[in-house]
Each structure stands twice: as C-alpha cells, then as structure tokens.
Amino acid sequence: MSGENQNFATDKSENVKTLKQADEASANGNTRNVGDERPIGVFDSGIGGLTVAAALRQLLPEERIYYIGDTARVPYGGKSAQTIERYGFEISQMLLKQGAKMIVVACNTASALALPALQRVLEVPVIGVISPGAAAAVAATRNGRVGVIGTRATVGSKAYERAIHALNPAIHVVAQACPLLVPLIEEGWLEDALTTQVIERYLAPILSQDIDTLVLGCTHYPLLHKALEQQVGPNVVLVDSARNCAAEVMEILRGHGLSAPDGAEGGLQVTLTDPSVGFLGVAEAALGLKVGEVEIRPVT
C-alpha cells in the first residue's frame, strides 16, 4: 500500500480540459489528435466498478485509468440522494486533482442520483452507466419485457425506467431491489450456496413477469454473471452496462480530441478510501485485471 502516487498526479488548473475548449479547437479546424495522456477518472461506491475499468482497459488499452473505490462508505444503495450527491462531488474532486480528463460514474446508484448535478457543475465530460445499459436493454429485448435489478436507491429512483422509456415507451419494465447482493459480492461469496439462494428469492418475482432481458443495474453484479445466468436460464439475456459504457467513453474521447496518443502505454491505478484487499483479489481474478499497488486515501 502507498500513501502517495505521483504517476497520475497533475495540476488541475493547468490540465483540466473542458468540453468548451475542445469544441472551440474543433471549430477552429484544429481537429488533429495530438494525444491527451491524462487519465480517465472512474469511481464507484466500492470495487464493483472495476467491471467498468476492465471494459475500458480492454477497449482502450492505450488509456490510463485512475479508479477510486469509496470502500469506506460502501454501499451507497441505502443512503439518501443528498448524501450520494455529496459523495459524488467529493470523489470527483479527488479525481480532478489527479488530472482526470473525464469522469465515469461507474456506480448505478450515483449515476441515478448524482450524475445530473455532476454534469452541470464539473468542467470535464461526465457519464454514468444507466444510459448505456438502457440502450443495450432496448436493443436486446425481443418481447418488450425487461427486468432490472439494483440497489434500493437505484430501483427507487426509477432511472432505468425513464431511460428505457425515453428510447421505447412501449417496453414494460419490472424492477427488483436486491440490497443483499453487494455485501455478498464484497465478501467474495460469488459461488456460495447462500448467494445462490438470495439470487433465487430476488429473481422469482421478476422472472414470473415473462421478461426476456435482465439489466444488471449495479456494477458489482457482473461478478455474479455465472450464478445469475444459471438462475434466469438460456432465454433471458443479461445486460451488463460496463462494455456499453466503455464504448460511449471511446466516442466522447474521440469526439472531443481527448484520446491518448496511438501506441501510448495505458494502465490502471486503483485508490481506495478504506482497505479492502480481500475482495480486491477476488475482483482481480474474476476480471483478469492487473491492479498492482493500491493507494489508500481516507475521506472525512
């Protein structure tokens, strides 16, 4: 563990590039990508957002990623909207101090409750995981019946319903809060009999609604892909928003001249707000990520 990391540290005042600046450069004809080596900032309430980091590493290997897992305050799902918004701003400021050129909110709860405020205030591009997941669900469904599982806060916000209906109002959406899944995943109980029983109980009501698509509305949930797949059977498509989010990140970087230079050496720096070494090892193995040295930065 290390209390400092100089590899990604940059001065915010010199290095935060706004969308306005990028758009002005494009309007002036300066569209050649000279390369932007600053990192992509990614955060989640815990380590589940590493599923998004893994998708980014796979799709954009030349990009550097600075990931913050707010493990001191996980899970976000049972907290108020005001508290989650405050957490989002605090972690975003930590990322900006590392020179983040854009921020990915790799947490469904924070995407549902904090993303609009972050997008209004921050001077870098900010995206969440709900819109990409909703688009993938709309594309995947064949019978127009989509299930969504997530934390209480995500499900209660109805953010997925709004995002899906904005694309296709005719789709029937049924949602189920699964508050016990994140703690079980954080414990590393990915293939435990108790986890299987909990999944079965949570999914029974929505599977009875004849869904053919299930949105994994929490970035932790892809780590339970095998168990979930076994429960829903072969006729239900599991939608993981991580890859779709990574594709949207790529489009934004290219569209605003923020992509890293071709051939650049990318990497992943993980920072946690409280030690969580046990589950971090589980996530590394499950996702095939090389995390390396982890930095601990407590939050107040």
C-alpha positions as CSV (number, residue, x, y, z in Angstrom):
1,M,0.0,0.0,0.0
2,S,1.2,3.5,-0.7
3,G,0.0,6.9,0.6
4,E,1.3,8.7,-2.4
5,N,1.3,8.2,-6.2
6,Q,3.0,10.6,-8.5
7,N,2.4,8.8,-11.7
8,F,-1.0,10.3,-12.4
9,A,-0.8,13.5,-10.3
10,T,-1.2,16.7,-12.4
11,D,-2.2,20.3,-11.6
12,K,-5.9,20.8,-12.1
13,S,-5.6,24.4,-13.1
14,E,-3.2,23.6,-15.9
15,N,-4.6,20.3,-17.1
16,V,-8.4,20.2,-16.8
17,K,-9.6,20.5,-20.3
18,T,-13.2,21.5,-20.7
19,L,-15.7,20.4,-23.4
20,K,-15.9,24.1,-24.4
21,Q,-12.2,24.3,-25.0
22,A,-12.2,21.1,-27.0
23,D,-15.2,22.2,-29.1
24,E,-13.6,25.6,-29.8
25,A,-10.4,23.8,-31.0
26,S,-12.5,21.7,-33.3
27,A,-14.4,24.7,-34.6
28,N,-11.1,26.4,-35.4
29,G,-10.1,23.5,-37.5
30,N,-7.6,22.1,-35.0
31,T,-9.1,18.5,-35.1
32,R,-5.8,16.6,-35.3
33,N,-5.5,14.4,-32.2
34,V,-2.1,15.2,-30.7
35,G,-2.9,12.9,-27.8
36,D,-4.1,13.6,-24.3
37,E,-2.2,11.4,-21.8
38,R,-4.2,12.5,-18.8
39,P,-6.1,9.6,-17.1
40,I,-9.8,8.8,-17.3
41,G,-11.3,9.1,-13.8
42,V,-13.6,6.3,-12.7
43,F,-15.3,5.9,-9.4
44,D,-17.7,3.6,-7.6
45,S,-19.0,3.1,-4.1
46,G,-16.7,0.1,-3.8
47,I,-14.8,-2.2,-6.0
48,G,-17.6,-3.4,-8.3
49,G,-16.9,-0.5,-10.6
50,L,-13.7,-2.4,-11.6
51,T,-16.0,-4.2,-14.1
52,V,-16.2,-0.9,-15.9
53,A,-12.4,-0.3,-15.5
54,A,-11.8,-3.8,-17.0
55,A,-14.0,-3.0,-20.0
56,L,-12.2,0.3,-20.5
57,R,-8.8,-1.5,-20.3
58,Q,-10.0,-4.0,-22.9
59,L,-11.4,-1.5,-25.4
60,L,-8.9,1.4,-24.8
61,P,-5.6,-0.2,-23.8
62,E,-3.7,3.0,-24.5
63,E,-5.7,5.0,-21.9
64,R,-4.6,5.5,-18.3
65,I,-7.3,4.9,-15.8
66,Y,-7.4,6.3,-12.3
67,Y,-10.0,4.4,-10.2
68,I,-11.4,5.4,-6.8
69,G,-13.4,2.9,-4.9
70,D,-15.2,4.6,-2.0
71,T,-14.8,1.5,0.2
72,A,-15.1,3.5,3.4
73,R,-18.7,4.3,2.6
74,V,-19.9,1.3,0.6
75,P,-22.7,0.6,-0.2
76,Y,-24.3,3.8,-1.5
77,G,-27.6,2.0,-2.1
78,G,-29.2,2.6,1.2
79,K,-28.2,6.3,1.6
80,S,-30.2,9.4,0.7
81,A,-30.0,11.2,-2.6
82,Q,-28.4,14.3,-0.9
83,T,-25.7,12.1,0.7
84,I,-24.9,10.3,-2.5
85,E,-24.6,13.6,-4.4
86,R,-22.2,14.9,-1.8
87,Y,-20.1,11.7,-2.1
88,G,-20.1,12.1,-5.8
89,F,-18.7,15.6,-5.7
90,E,-16.1,14.6,-3.1
91,I,-14.8,11.7,-5.1
92,S,-14.9,13.7,-8.3
93,Q,-12.8,16.4,-6.8
94,M,-10.2,13.7,-5.8
95,L,-10.2,12.6,-9.4
96,L,-9.8,16.1,-10.8
97,K,-6.8,16.6,-8.5
98,Q,-5.2,13.7,-10.4
99,G,-5.8,15.5,-13.7
100,A,-8.8,13.4,-14.9
101,K,-9.8,14.4,-18.4
102,M,-13.3,12.9,-18.0
103,I,-15.1,11.2,-15.2
104,V,-17.0,7.9,-15.4
105,V,-19.5,7.3,-12.6
106,A,-19.2,3.5,-12.5
107,C,-21.9,3.2,-9.9
108,N,-25.6,2.8,-10.8
109,T,-26.8,4.5,-7.6
110,A,-24.6,7.5,-8.1
111,S,-25.5,7.6,-11.8
112,A,-29.2,7.7,-10.9
113,L,-28.9,10.3,-8.1
114,A,-25.8,12.4,-8.6
115,L,-25.0,12.4,-12.3
116,P,-27.1,15.3,-13.3
117,A,-25.6,17.6,-10.7
118,L,-22.1,16.5,-11.6
119,Q,-22.7,17.1,-15.3
120,R,-24.0,20.6,-14.5
121,V,-21.1,21.7,-12.4
122,L,-17.9,19.9,-13.5
123,E,-15.8,21.2,-16.4
124,V,-14.9,17.8,-17.8
125,P,-17.2,15.3,-19.5
126,V,-19.1,13.1,-17.0
127,I,-21.0,10.0,-17.9
128,G,-22.8,7.3,-16.0
129,V,-23.7,3.7,-16.6
130,I,-27.5,3.9,-16.8
131,S,-28.0,5.3,-20.3
132,P,-25.6,2.8,-21.9
133,G,-27.3,-0.1,-20.1
134,A,-30.8,1.1,-21.0
135,A,-29.8,1.4,-24.7
136,A,-28.4,-2.2,-24.6
137,A,-31.6,-3.5,-23.0
138,V,-33.8,-1.8,-25.6
139,A,-31.7,-3.4,-28.4
140,A,-31.7,-6.8,-26.7
141,T,-35.3,-7.4,-25.8
142,R,-37.5,-9.4,-28.2
143,N,-40.8,-9.4,-26.4
144,G,-40.6,-5.9,-24.9
145,R,-40.4,-7.1,-21.3
146,V,-37.3,-6.0,-19.4
147,G,-36.3,-6.7,-15.8
148,V,-33.9,-4.5,-13.8
149,I,-32.1,-5.5,-10.6
150,G,-30.2,-3.0,-8.5
151,T,-29.8,-1.3,-5.1
152,R,-32.8,0.1,-3.3
153,A,-31.7,3.6,-4.3
154,T,-31.3,2.8,-8.0
155,V,-34.6,1.0,-8.2
156,G,-36.4,3.6,-6.2
157,S,-35.1,6.4,-8.5
158,K,-36.8,4.7,-11.5
159,A,-33.8,6.0,-13.5
160,Y,-33.8,2.8,-15.7
161,E,-37.5,3.0,-16.4
162,R,-37.1,6.6,-17.5
163,A,-34.0,5.9,-19.7
164,I,-35.6,2.8,-21.3
165,H,-39.0,4.6,-21.9
166,A,-37.2,7.6,-23.4
167,L,-35.9,5.2,-26.1
168,N,-39.1,3.0,-26.4
169,P,-42.2,3.9,-24.3
170,A,-43.8,0.6,-25.2
171,I,-41.4,-1.6,-23.3
172,H,-42.7,-3.0,-20.0
173,V,-40.1,-2.6,-17.2
174,V,-40.2,-4.5,-13.9
175,A,-37.6,-3.7,-11.3
176,Q,-36.4,-5.5,-8.2
177,A,-34.2,-4.1,-5.4
178,C,-31.5,-6.6,-4.3
179,P,-29.8,-5.0,-1.3
180,L,-28.1,-8.1,0.0
181,L,-26.1,-8.8,-3.2
182,V,-23.5,-6.1,-2.9
183,P,-22.4,-7.2,0.6
184,L,-22.2,-10.8,-0.5
185,I,-20.1,-9.8,-3.5
186,E,-17.8,-7.6,-1.4
187,E,-17.3,-10.7,0.9
188,G,-16.2,-12.6,-2.2
189,W,-19.1,-15.1,-1.9
190,L,-19.5,-15.3,-5.7
191,E,-20.3,-19.0,-5.9
192,D,-21.6,-19.6,-2.4
193,A,-24.8,-21.6,-1.7
194,L,-26.2,-18.7,0.3
195,T,-25.7,-16.3,-2.6
196,T,-27.5,-18.6,-4.9
197,Q,-30.5,-18.8,-2.5
198,V,-30.6,-15.0,-2.2
199,I,-30.5,-14.6,-6.0
200,E,-33.3,-17.1,-6.4
201,R,-35.5,-15.3,-4.0
202,Y,-34.8,-11.9,-5.5
203,L,-35.4,-13.0,-9.1
204,A,-38.5,-15.1,-8.6
205,P,-41.0,-12.1,-8.8
206,I,-39.5,-10.6,-12.0
207,L,-39.0,-13.9,-13.8
208,S,-42.7,-14.6,-13.3
209,Q,-43.3,-11.5,-15.4
210,D,-42.0,-13.2,-18.6
211,I,-39.0,-11.0,-19.1
212,D,-36.6,-11.9,-21.8
213,T,-33.9,-9.3,-20.8
214,L,-32.4,-8.6,-17.4
215,V,-30.4,-5.5,-16.7
216,L,-27.7,-5.8,-14.1
217,G,-28.3,-2.4,-12.6
218,C,-25.3,-2.4,-10.3
219,T,-21.6,-2.6,-11.4
220,H,-21.0,-5.3,-8.8
221,Y,-23.4,-7.7,-10.4
222,P,-21.4,-8.8,-13.4
223,L,-19.2,-10.6,-10.9
224,L,-22.2,-12.8,-10.3
225,H,-22.8,-13.4,-14.0
226,K,-22.4,-17.2,-13.8
227,A,-24.8,-17.5,-10.9
228,L,-27.4,-15.1,-12.4
229,E,-27.2,-16.9,-15.8
230,Q,-27.9,-20.2,-14.2
231,Q,-30.9,-18.8,-12.4
232,V,-32.5,-17.0,-15.4
233,G,-31.9,-19.7,-18.0
234,P,-30.9,-19.5,-21.7
235,N,-33.9,-17.5,-22.8
236,V,-33.1,-14.4,-20.8
237,V,-30.3,-12.0,-22.0
238,L,-28.2,-10.5,-19.2
239,V,-27.3,-6.9,-20.0
240,D,-24.1,-5.6,-18.4
241,S,-23.7,-1.9,-19.0
242,A,-19.9,-1.9,-18.5
243,R,-19.0,-2.6,-22.1
244,N,-21.6,-0.2,-23.4
245,C,-20.3,2.4,-21.1
246,A,-16.8,1.8,-22.3
247,A,-17.9,2.3,-25.9
248,E,-19.6,5.6,-25.0
249,V,-16.3,6.7,-23.3
250,M,-14.4,6.0,-26.5
251,E,-16.9,8.1,-28.6
252,I,-16.6,11.0,-26.2
253,L,-12.8,10.9,-26.1
254,R,-12.6,10.8,-29.9
255,G,-15.3,13.4,-30.4
256,H,-13.6,16.0,-28.2
257,G,-10.0,15.3,-29.0
258,L,-9.2,13.7,-25.6
259,S,-7.9,10.3,-26.8
260,A,-4.5,9.2,-25.7
261,P,-1.8,9.1,-28.4
262,D,-1.8,5.9,-30.5
263,G,0.6,3.4,-29.0
264,A,0.6,5.1,-25.6
265,E,1.2,2.8,-22.6
266,G,-2.1,2.7,-20.7
267,G,-2.5,1.4,-17.2
268,L,-4.7,1.2,-14.1
269,Q,-4.2,3.0,-10.8
270,V,-6.6,1.9,-8.0
271,T,-7.2,4.1,-5.0
272,L,-9.5,3.0,-2.1
273,T,-10.9,5.1,0.7
274,D,-10.5,2.2,3.1
275,P,-8.5,-1.1,2.8
276,S,-10.4,-3.9,1.0
277,V,-7.6,-6.2,0.0
278,G,-9.6,-9.5,0.3
279,F,-12.3,-8.7,-2.2
280,L,-9.9,-6.8,-4.4
281,G,-8.0,-10.0,-5.0
282,V,-11.3,-11.7,-5.9
283,A,-12.1,-8.9,-8.4
284,E,-8.6,-9.2,-9.9
285,A,-9.0,-12.9,-10.5
286,A,-12.6,-12.7,-11.8
287,L,-11.9,-9.8,-14.2
288,G,-8.3,-10.6,-15.3
289,L,-7.2,-7.2,-14.1
290,K,-3.6,-6.3,-13.1
291,V,-4.2,-3.9,-10.3
292,G,-0.7,-3.7,-8.7
293,E,0.0,-1.3,-5.9
294,V,-3.1,0.1,-4.3
295,E,-3.2,3.6,-2.7
296,I,-5.3,4.3,0.4
297,R,-6.8,7.8,0.7
298,P,-9.2,8.2,3.6
299,V,-12.2,10.5,3.3
300,T,-13.5,12.7,6.1
